Amino acid sequence: MITKISLEDKGQDILWFKVNDGGLVEEAGPFQNEIWKGSYIPYWDVRIGQLLPIHHYPHIIHGFLKYKVVSIKRENNNETETSI
């Protein structure tokens, strides 16, 4: 299972993250996948409307992106199953 976390669009290059059950970013987009892949997002604590917590050692340690979460969806085989 993968969880897709979408962010508000304020013109930035990163709009969504696909996170595995362990919290590791498997894919990010639409741009900068190579930068964000392998980051850690404690998605089980993330709520719509809050800033996205992210850890990307050694650059970001217990940090937040300055964009709010607009949706959180569980996906299976690239099909949306449920919203969290």
N, C-alpha and C positions, 0 to 999 in steps of 0.2 A: 504494500500500500504506500502511496505517496500522498503527501499533503501539499496542495498548492496555496501559497499565500500571496495575495495580490495587494499592491500598494497604490495609494492615491497617485495620480499622474500630475506632476508639477514640472514636466519637461525633462525629467532625469532619464538616464539610459537604462535604469533597472526598474522594472514594473512588477516582477513576480519572481518567486522562488519555489522550486519543487524540492521538498524536504522528505527524507526517508523517516522511518519510524524511530530511528536513533537521534534525529535532529540534524543530521548532516545534509547540506545542500547538494543535491544531485544535479540540478540544472537551474540556471537563472536566465532571465531574459527581459526584453528582447535582445539586449546587448550585454556585454561584460560577463558572459558565462565563465570565461577563463579566470576572471578576477574573483568571483564569488563562489565558485564550485569548491566544495570542501569546507566551507564555513559552517558554523554551528548555530542553529536557531532553536531555542527551547520553545518549540511551537505549542506545546500543551499549556503554556502559561499566556500565550498571545490571545488578545481579544480584539475584535473589530473596533476601530476608532482610536486605538493606542499606537504609540510609536513602536516600531519593530525592534526587539532586542536581537543583537547579533554578536557573535564572537568570531574573529578571524585573526588568530594569532599569527605573527606578532604585531599586526597593525591595529587591530581593534580588540580590546580585552574588556568584556562586560560593557559593551557600548550599545548604542541605539542608532538606527537610521533616522533621519529627520523627516520621514514620510510615514503617514498613518496607514494602518492595515484597513483595506476595504472589503476583503473577503478571504475566507479560509474554507477550502474544499478538499475532501478526501477523494482521491482518484485511484482507479484500478484499471490497468490496461488502457490508459489514456481516456477513460470515460469517467465523468464526474459521478460520484456515488452519493455523497451527502455533504451538507454544509455543517460546519462546527460552530 
